[in-house]
């Protein structure tokens, strides 16, 4: 092999090595930033078992998204003075709020589920539902609750609305 080809191979090897080292360093820095952002997140995971129905009672602001794993993230921080009840009974996740005082803060929750059949909301709950492709969905709204959804595909959808509740749908 000629000397010029050897020099080119050595230079290419050095550049390749520098590229790999810089990518590893960039990955470590990125992972540190991501873990720092997650540590400062105002949401904490809540342990729940399998459910395919959700029942909101009180002033909840819920973002429900499609995902392969069930996950519930509850807002942390200003929940003092509120009695929060999260329980799973026969496949229905009940999320309830009760206030010790006159004013009731809105509690934010993020839910990721692969399948959801029924959503019930009462007491001014706001539900945002997105990115689902499912057979059926049943929505029951009472007492000033709001349901909004986008990027969803259903074969059958049932809405039961009472009081001054609202439904906002978009494609």
GULUMPA-890730 format. One record per atom (N, C-alpha, C): chain; atom name; x, y, z. Coordinates in steps of 0.1 Angstrom, whole numbers. Last residue first. Layout:
BEGIN
{A,CA,{X,Y,Z}};
...
***
This chain:
BEGIN
{A,N,{-611,178,138}};
{A,CA,{-604,167,131}};
{A,C,{-590,166,135}};
{A,N,{-627,184,170}};
{A,CA,{-621,189,158}};
{A,C,{-614,177,151}};
{A,N,{-652,192,194}};
{A,CA,{-645,182,186}};
{A,C,{-639,189,174}};
{A,N,{-664,198,225}};
{A,CA,{-657,205,214}};
{A,C,{-648,195,207}};
{A,N,{-692,201,245}};
{A,CA,{-684,191,237}};
{A,C,{-677,199,226}};
{A,N,{-701,210,278}};
{A,CA,{-698,213,264}};
{A,C,{-690,202,258}};
{A,N,{-728,216,302}};
{A,CA,{-716,209,298}};
{A,C,{-714,212,283}};
{A,N,{-749,225,318}};
{A,CA,{-742,234,309}};
{A,C,{-729,229,305}};
{A,N,{-770,196,319}};
{A,CA,{-765,208,324}};
{A,C,{-759,217,314}};
{A,N,{-756,167,301}};
{A,CA,{-766,174,309}};
{A,C,{-761,186,315}};
{A,N,{-750,143,276}};
{A,CA,{-747,156,282}};
{A,C,{-759,162,289}};
{A,N,{-736,116,263}};
{A,CA,{-747,120,272}};
{A,C,{-743,132,279}};
{A,N,{-726,102,233}};
{A,CA,{-724,113,242}};
{A,C,{-737,115,250}};
{A,N,{-708,76,217}};
{A,CA,{-720,80,224}};
{A,C,{-717,91,234}};
{A,N,{-696,63,187}};
{A,CA,{-694,72,198}};
{A,C,{-707,76,204}};
{A,N,{-680,39,168}};
{A,CA,{-692,43,175}};
{A,C,{-689,52,186}};
{A,N,{-655,40,156}};
{A,CA,{-666,34,148}};
{A,C,{-679,38,154}};
{A,N,{-632,68,156}};
{A,CA,{-641,59,163}};
{A,C,{-651,53,154}};
{A,N,{-603,86,159}};
{A,CA,{-611,78,150}};
{A,C,{-619,68,158}};
{A,N,{-589,118,166}};
{A,CA,{-594,106,171}};
{A,C,{-603,99,160}};
{A,N,{-579,145,165}};
{A,CA,{-571,134,160}};
{A,C,{-576,120,165}};
{A,N,{-594,157,196}};
{A,CA,{-589,159,182}};
{A,C,{-580,147,178}};
{A,N,{-618,170,219}};
{A,CA,{-610,159,214}};
{A,C,{-605,163,200}};
{A,N,{-631,179,251}};
{A,CA,{-626,183,238}};
{A,C,{-617,172,233}};
{A,N,{-657,184,273}};
{A,CA,{-649,174,266}};
{A,C,{-644,180,253}};
{A,N,{-665,198,305}};
{A,CA,{-661,201,291}};
{A,C,{-653,189,285}};
{A,N,{-691,203,329}};
{A,CA,{-679,197,324}};
{A,C,{-677,199,309}};
{A,N,{-714,212,341}};
{A,CA,{-705,222,336}};
{A,C,{-692,216,332}};
{A,N,{-729,187,350}};
{A,CA,{-724,198,359}};
{A,C,{-713,207,353}};
{A,N,{-716,160,330}};
{A,CA,{-726,166,339}};
{A,C,{-720,178,346}};
{A,N,{-712,136,304}};
{A,CA,{-708,149,310}};
{A,C,{-720,155,318}};
{A,N,{-699,107,292}};
{A,CA,{-710,112,300}};
{A,C,{-706,125,307}};
{A,N,{-691,89,264}};
{A,CA,{-688,101,272}};
{A,C,{-700,106,279}};
{A,N,{-677,61,250}};
{A,CA,{-689,66,256}};
{A,C,{-685,77,265}};
{A,N,{-665,47,221}};
{A,CA,{-662,56,232}};
{A,C,{-675,61,237}};
{A,N,{-651,20,201}};
{A,CA,{-662,27,208}};
{A,C,{-657,36,218}};
{A,N,{-627,13,187}};
{A,CA,{-640,9,183}};
{A,C,{-651,18,188}};
{A,N,{-601,38,179}};
{A,CA,{-607,28,188}};
{A,C,{-621,24,182}};
{A,N,{-575,57,182}};
{A,CA,{-582,50,171}};
{A,C,{-588,37,177}};
{A,N,{-565,88,195}};
{A,CA,{-571,75,197}};
{A,C,{-577,70,184}};
{A,N,{-556,115,199}};
{A,CA,{-547,105,193}};
{A,C,{-552,90,194}};
{A,N,{-571,128,230}};
{A,CA,{-564,129,217}};
{A,C,{-557,117,212}};
{A,N,{-590,149,250}};
{A,CA,{-588,135,246}};
{A,C,{-582,135,232}};
{A,N,{-594,166,279}};
{A,CA,{-589,168,265}};
{A,C,{-584,154,261}};
{A,N,{-619,178,301}};
{A,CA,{-612,166,295}};
{A,C,{-607,169,281}};
{A,N,{-626,193,330}};
{A,CA,{-622,196,316}};
{A,C,{-614,184,311}};
{A,N,{-653,194,354}};
{A,CA,{-640,187,349}};
{A,C,{-638,191,334}};
{A,N,{-675,202,368}};
{A,CA,{-667,212,361}};
{A,C,{-654,206,356}};
{A,N,{-690,181,378}};
{A,CA,{-684,191,387}};
{A,C,{-674,200,381}};
{A,N,{-680,151,360}};
{A,CA,{-690,160,366}};
{A,C,{-683,170,375}};
{A,N,{-676,126,336}};
{A,CA,{-671,138,342}};
{A,C,{-682,146,348}};
{A,N,{-665,95,323}};
{A,CA,{-676,103,330}};
{A,C,{-669,115,336}};
{A,N,{-658,76,295}};
{A,CA,{-653,87,303}};
{A,C,{-665,94,309}};
{A,N,{-650,43,284}};
{A,CA,{-660,52,290}};
{A,C,{-653,64,297}};
{A,N,{-628,30,272}};
{A,CA,{-642,27,267}};
{A,C,{-652,38,272}};
{A,N,{-596,31,261}};
{A,CA,{-605,37,270}};
{A,C,{-619,36,265}};
{A,N,{-563,19,257}};
{A,CA,{-577,17,254}};
{A,C,{-586,23,265}};
{A,N,{-538,26,265}};
{A,CA,{-539,21,252}};
{A,C,{-554,20,247}};
{A,N,{-532,59,281}};
{A,CA,{-538,45,281}};
{A,C,{-538,40,266}};
{A,N,{-522,84,302}};
{A,CA,{-518,77,289}};
{A,C,{-524,63,290}};
{A,N,{-531,114,316}};
{A,CA,{-533,100,316}};
{A,C,{-530,94,302}};
{A,N,{-524,139,338}};
{A,CA,{-521,134,325}};
{A,C,{-523,119,325}};
{A,N,{-541,165,356}};
{A,CA,{-537,151,355}};
{A,C,{-534,148,341}};
{A,N,{-545,192,378}};
{A,CA,{-541,187,365}};
{A,C,{-537,173,366}};
{A,N,{-571,206,396}};
{A,CA,{-560,197,397}};
{A,C,{-558,192,383}};
{A,N,{-581,238,405}};
{A,CA,{-582,228,395}};
{A,C,{-569,219,396}};
{A,N,{-593,245,439}};
{A,CA,{-583,246,428}};
{A,C,{-585,235,418}};
{A,N,{-621,258,453}};
{A,CA,{-615,246,449}};
{A,C,{-605,248,437}};
{A,N,{-631,277,481}};
{A,CA,{-626,277,467}};
{A,C,{-619,263,465}};
{A,N,{-638,270,508}};
{A,CA,{-648,275,498}};
{A,C,{-643,273,484}};
{A,N,{-621,240,521}};
{A,CA,{-625,255,521}};
{A,C,{-635,257,510}};
{A,N,{-616,214,516}};
{A,CA,{-619,218,530}};
{A,C,{-624,232,531}};
{A,N,{-630,197,488}};
{A,CA,{-622,208,493}};
{A,C,{-626,210,508}};
{A,N,{-623,169,469}};
{A,CA,{-632,175,479}};
{A,C,{-623,185,486}};
{A,N,{-623,150,439}};
{A,CA,{-617,160,447}};
{A,C,{-627,165,457}};
{A,N,{-615,119,423}};
{A,CA,{-624,127,430}};
{A,C,{-616,138,438}};
{A,N,{-614,95,400}};
{A,CA,{-606,106,404}};
{A,C,{-616,116,410}};
{A,N,{-615,61,395}};
{A,CA,{-622,72,400}};
{A,C,{-612,83,405}};
{A,N,{-613,39,369}};
{A,CA,{-604,47,377}};
{A,C,{-612,59,382}};
{A,N,{-626,7,367}};
{A,CA,{-629,21,365}};
{A,C,{-620,29,375}};
{A,N,{-621,-20,372}};
{A,CA,{-617,-14,359}};
{A,C,{-620,0,357}};
{A,N,{-631,-22,399}};
{A,CA,{-636,-30,388}};
{A,C,{-633,-24,374}};
{A,N,{-618,7,409}};
{A,CA,{-628,-2,413}};
{A,C,{-633,-9,400}};
{A,N,{-591,25,419}};
{A,CA,{-595,17,408}};
{A,C,{-605,7,413}};
{A,N,{-589,59,430}};
{A,CA,{-590,45,433}};
{A,C,{-595,38,420}};
{A,N,{-580,88,444}};
{A,CA,{-578,81,432}};
{A,C,{-579,66,435}};
{A,N,{-589,117,459}};
{A,CA,{-592,103,459}};
{A,C,{-589,97,445}};
{A,N,{-578,144,478}};
{A,CA,{-578,137,464}};
{A,C,{-580,123,466}};
{A,N,{-587,171,494}};
{A,CA,{-587,156,496}};
{A,C,{-589,150,482}};
{A,N,{-567,199,498}};
{A,CA,{-576,191,490}};
{A,C,{-575,177,494}};
{A,N,{-548,211,513}};
{A,CA,{-562,214,516}};
{A,C,{-572,207,508}};
{A,N,{-524,213,486}};
{A,CA,{-527,213,501}};
{A,C,{-542,217,503}};
{A,N,{-516,212,460}};
{A,CA,{-528,203,464}};
{A,C,{-531,203,479}};
{A,N,{-496,225,446}};
{A,CA,{-506,233,453}};
{A,C,{-518,225,457}};
{A,N,{-476,200,441}};
{A,CA,{-474,214,444}};
{A,C,{-485,220,452}};
{A,N,{-483,180,412}};
{A,CA,{-478,182,425}};
{A,C,{-477,197,428}};
{A,N,{-506,163,391}};
{A,CA,{-499,175,394}};
{A,C,{-495,176,409}};
{A,N,{-499,129,381}};
{A,CA,{-507,139,389}};
{A,C,{-499,151,393}};
{A,N,{-501,106,356}};
{A,CA,{-493,117,362}};
{A,C,{-501,127,369}};
{A,N,{-505,73,348}};
{A,CA,{-512,85,354}};
{A,C,{-502,94,360}};
{A,N,{-504,50,322}};
{A,CA,{-496,58,331}};
{A,C,{-505,70,335}};
{A,N,{-502,20,304}};
{A,CA,{-510,29,312}};
{A,C,{-501,37,322}};
{A,N,{-485,20,272}};
{A,CA,{-485,17,286}};
{A,C,{-495,26,294}};
{A,N,{-490,31,247}};
{A,CA,{-490,16,248}};
{A,C,{-490,12,263}};
{A,N,{-514,57,244}};
{A,CA,{-500,52,246}};
{A,C,{-501,37,249}};
{A,N,{-533,86,238}};
{A,CA,{-531,72,235}};
{A,C,{-516,69,238}};
{A,N,{-542,108,266}};
{A,CA,{-536,105,253}};
{A,C,{-534,90,251}};
{A,N,{-559,132,282}};
{A,CA,{-558,118,280}};
{A,C,{-553,116,266}};
{A,N,{-556,156,306}};
{A,CA,{-552,153,292}};
{A,C,{-550,138,291}};
{A,N,{-579,173,327}};
{A,CA,{-572,160,323}};
{A,C,{-569,160,309}};
{A,N,{-585,190,354}};
{A,CA,{-581,193,340}};
{A,C,{-573,181,335}};
{A,N,{-612,189,377}};
{A,CA,{-600,183,371}};
{A,C,{-598,188,357}};
{A,N,{-632,195,400}};
{A,CA,{-625,204,390}};
{A,C,{-612,198,386}};
{A,N,{-653,166,402}};
{A,CA,{-647,178,407}};
{A,C,{-640,185,396}};
{A,N,{-647,135,392}};
{A,CA,{-657,142,400}};
{A,C,{-650,154,406}};
{A,N,{-643,112,365}};
{A,CA,{-638,124,371}};
{A,C,{-650,131,379}};
{A,N,{-636,81,357}};
{A,CA,{-647,88,363}};
{A,C,{-641,100,370}};
{A,N,{-628,59,330}};
{A,CA,{-624,69,339}};
{A,C,{-636,77,344}};
{A,N,{-620,25,320}};
{A,CA,{-630,36,322}};
{A,C,{-625,46,332}};
{A,N,{-601,7,321}};
{A,CA,{-606,11,307}};
{A,C,{-617,21,308}};
{A,N,{-572,-3,339}};
{A,CA,{-585,3,338}};
{A,C,{-588,7,324}};
{A,N,{-547,-18,359}};
{A,CA,{-555,-17,347}};
{A,C,{-569,-12,348}};
{A,N,{-536,3,387}};
{A,CA,{-537,-9,380}};
{A,C,{-546,-7,367}};
{A,N,{-513,29,395}};
{A,CA,{-527,25,392}};
{A,C,{-526,12,385}};
{A,N,{-493,52,410}};
{A,CA,{-495,38,408}};
{A,C,{-510,34,406}};
{A,N,{-485,82,395}};
{A,CA,{-493,76,405}};
{A,C,{-495,61,401}};
{A,N,{-457,105,390}};
{A,CA,{-465,93,386}};
{A,C,{-473,87,398}};
{A,N,{-462,140,391}};
{A,CA,{-456,129,397}};
{A,C,{-464,116,393}};
{A,N,{-453,172,376}};
{A,CA,{-462,160,377}};
{A,C,{-454,148,383}};
{A,N,{-437,193,372}};
{A,CA,{-447,195,382}};
{A,C,{-457,183,383}};
{A,N,{-402,185,368}};
{A,CA,{-416,184,363}};
{A,C,{-426,186,374}};
{A,N,{-376,185,375}};
{A,CA,{-383,197,378}};
{A,C,{-398,197,373}};
{A,N,{-368,160,366}};
{A,CA,{-368,162,381}};
{A,C,{-376,175,384}};
{A,N,{-370,164,339}};
{A,CA,{-379,155,345}};
{A,C,{-380,157,360}};
{A,N,{-348,181,336}};
{A,CA,{-361,186,332}};
{A,C,{-372,177,339}};
{A,N,{-327,164,343}};
{A,CA,{-330,176,351}};
{A,C,{-344,181,348}};
{A,N,{-329,145,323}};
{A,CA,{-332,140,337}};
{A,C,{-334,153,346}};
{A,N,{-322,161,301}};
{A,CA,{-335,154,302}};
{A,C,{-338,150,316}};
{A,N,{-295,168,308}};
{A,CA,{-305,178,306}};
{A,C,{-319,172,307}};
{A,N,{-283,143,307}};
{A,CA,{-283,151,319}};
{A,C,{-294,161,319}};
{A,N,{-287,136,280}};
{A,CA,{-293,128,291}};
{A,C,{-294,135,304}};
{A,N,{-270,155,269}};
{A,CA,{-284,155,266}};
{A,C,{-292,147,276}};
{A,N,{-245,147,278}};
{A,CA,{-250,160,281}};
{A,C,{-265,161,279}};
{A,N,{-243,121,266}};
{A,CA,{-243,123,280}};
{A,C,{-248,136,285}};
{A,N,{-244,129,239}};
{A,CA,{-255,120,244}};
{A,C,{-255,122,259}};
{A,N,{-220,143,236}};
{A,CA,{-233,150,234}};
{A,C,{-244,142,240}};
{A,N,{-202,122,240}};
{A,CA,{-202,133,249}};
{A,C,{-215,141,248}};
{A,N,{-208,106,218}};
{A,CA,{-209,101,231}};
{A,C,{-210,112,241}};
{A,N,{-200,124,197}};
{A,CA,{-214,120,198}};
{A,C,{-217,114,212}};
{A,N,{-173,127,202}};
{A,CA,{-181,139,203}};
{A,C,{-196,135,205}};
{A,N,{-164,101,197}};
{A,CA,{-162,107,210}};
{A,C,{-171,119,212}};
{A,N,{-171,99,169}};
{A,CA,{-177,90,179}};
{A,C,{-176,96,193}};
{A,N,{-154,119,158}};
{A,CA,{-169,120,157}};
{A,C,{-176,111,167}};
{A,N,{-129,110,165}};
{A,CA,{-133,122,171}};
{A,C,{-149,124,169}};
{A,N,{-129,86,148}};
{A,CA,{-128,85,163}};
{A,C,{-133,98,170}};
{A,N,{-130,98,123}};
{A,CA,{-141,89,128}};
{A,C,{-141,88,143}};
{A,N,{-106,112,123}};
{A,CA,{-119,120,122}};
{A,C,{-130,111,127}};
{A,N,{-88,90,124}};
{A,CA,{-88,100,135}};
{A,C,{-101,108,135}};
{A,N,{-95,77,100}};
{A,CA,{-97,70,113}};
{A,C,{-97,80,125}};
{A,N,{-87,96,82}};
{A,CA,{-101,92,82}};
{A,C,{-104,85,96}};
{A,N,{-59,95,87}};
{A,CA,{-67,108,89}};
{A,C,{-82,105,90}};
{A,N,{-53,69,80}};
{A,CA,{-51,73,94}};
{A,C,{-59,86,97}};
{A,N,{-60,69,53}};
{A,CA,{-67,60,62}};
{A,C,{-65,64,77}};
{A,N,{-42,88,43}};
{A,CA,{-56,90,42}};
{A,C,{-64,81,51}};
{A,N,{-18,74,48}};
{A,CA,{-20,87,55}};
{A,C,{-35,90,54}};
{A,N,{-20,52,31}};
{A,CA,{-19,50,46}};
{A,C,{-22,63,53}};
{A,N,{-20,65,7}};
{A,CA,{-33,58,11}};
{A,C,{-32,55,26}};
{A,N,{6,75,6}};
{A,CA,{-5,84,6}};
{A,C,{-18,78,10}};
{A,N,{21,51,6}};
{A,CA,{22,60,18}};
{A,C,{10,69,18}};
{A,N,{5,22,-8}};
{A,CA,{13,34,-9}};
{A,C,{12,43,4}};
{A,N,{8,-12,0}};
{A,CA,{0,0,0}};
{A,C,{9,12,0}};
***
